[in-house]
Amino acid sequence: MDVNTLRSVVTVATFVLFLGIVVWTLSKRRTADFEEAANLPFGQDD
């Protein structure tokens, strides 16, 4: 395995990981969790 093959494998693996994160972020099941997390700063009383 030469260095160019290794670079290609790492690039493809990183792209697949990126797509996985995008799908996880945009999934309908996660929407409520992200909305709750987005409102956390506004719910704190000083």
Backbone as numpy.savetxt, mean C-alpha at the origin, in Angstrom:
# Nx Ny Nz CAx CAy CAz Cx Cy Cz
23.11 -16.69 -12.56 22.26 -15.52 -12.56 23.16 -14.29 -12.56
23.04 -13.49 -13.60 23.84 -12.28 -13.65 23.09 -11.11 -13.01
23.77 -9.99 -12.92 23.23 -8.83 -12.21 21.99 -8.26 -12.91
21.92 -8.34 -14.23 20.77 -7.80 -14.94 19.51 -8.64 -14.69
19.66 -9.93 -14.57 18.52 -10.79 -14.24 18.03 -10.48 -12.83
18.94 -10.30 -11.91 18.58 -9.96 -10.55 17.86 -8.62 -10.50
18.34 -7.64 -11.25 17.67 -6.33 -11.31 16.26 -6.46 -11.86
16.09 -7.28 -12.86 14.76 -7.48 -13.45 13.81 -8.14 -12.45
14.30 -9.13 -11.73 13.47 -9.81 -10.74 13.07 -8.85 -9.62
14.00 -8.04 -9.15 13.70 -7.07 -8.10 12.71 -6.03 -8.60
12.84 -5.58 -9.84 11.92 -4.61 -10.41 10.51 -5.18 -10.50
10.38 -6.39 -10.98 9.07 -7.03 -11.10 8.46 -7.27 -9.71
9.26 -7.71 -8.77 8.77 -7.96 -7.41 8.30 -6.65 -6.76
9.02 -5.58 -6.97 8.63 -4.28 -6.42 7.34 -3.79 -7.06
7.19 -3.98 -8.34 5.97 -3.56 -9.04 4.77 -4.37 -8.56
4.94 -5.66 -8.36 3.85 -6.50 -7.84 3.48 -6.06 -6.43
4.47 -5.75 -5.61 4.21 -5.25 -4.27 3.45 -3.93 -4.31
3.84 -3.04 -5.20 3.15 -1.76 -5.38 1.69 -1.98 -5.77
1.45 -2.87 -6.72 0.07 -3.15 -7.13 -0.74 -3.75 -5.98
-0.12 -4.59 -5.18 -0.79 -5.16 -4.02 -1.20 -4.09 -3.02
-0.33 -3.13 -2.78 -0.65 -2.03 -1.87 -1.78 -1.18 -2.42
-1.76 -0.91 -3.71 -2.83 -0.12 -4.32 -4.17 -0.84 -4.21
-4.20 -2.12 -4.49 -5.44 -2.89 -4.39 -5.92 -2.93 -2.95
-5.01 -3.12 -1.99 -5.37 -3.15 -0.58 -5.95 -1.80 -0.14
-5.35 -0.72 -0.62 -5.79 0.62 -0.24 -7.16 0.94 -0.81
-7.43 0.52 -2.02 -8.68 0.88 -2.69 -9.80 -0.13 -2.47
-9.57 -1.16 -1.68 -10.61 -2.17 -1.48 -11.75 -1.59 -0.66
-12.94 -2.05 -0.92 -14.14 -1.55 -0.25 -14.16 -1.90 1.23
-13.55 -3.00 1.61 -13.54 -3.42 3.01 -12.71 -2.47 3.87
-11.75 -1.78 3.31 -10.85 -0.92 4.08 -11.35 0.51 4.18
-12.40 0.88 3.46 -12.85 2.26 3.40 -13.23 2.79 4.78
-13.98 2.03 5.54 -14.40 2.49 6.88 -13.20 2.68 7.80
-12.24 1.80 7.73 -11.04 1.93 8.57 -10.26 3.19 8.24
-10.11 3.47 6.94 -9.36 4.65 6.54 -10.13 5.93 6.86
-11.45 5.93 6.76 -12.23 7.11 7.14 -12.12 7.36 8.64
-12.13 6.31 9.43 -11.97 6.46 10.88 -10.59 7.01 11.20
-9.57 6.51 10.55 -8.21 6.98 10.79 -8.04 8.44 10.35
-8.73 8.84 9.28 -8.62 10.20 8.80 -9.26 11.20 9.76
-10.25 10.75 10.53 -10.94 11.63 11.46 -10.35 11.63 12.86
-9.33 10.84 13.12 -8.72 10.78 14.44 -8.20 12.14 14.94
-7.53 12.94 14.13 -7.02 14.23 14.65 -8.15 15.17 15.08
-9.32 15.05 14.51 -10.40 15.96 14.82 -11.18 15.53 16.06
-10.99 14.33 16.53 -11.74 13.83 17.67 -11.04 14.05 19.00
-9.83 14.57 18.97 -9.08 14.75 20.22 -9.45 16.07 20.87
-9.68 16.01 22.17 -9.95 17.23 22.93 -8.69 17.63 23.68
-8.37 18.90 23.62 -7.18 19.39 24.33 -7.53 19.94 25.69
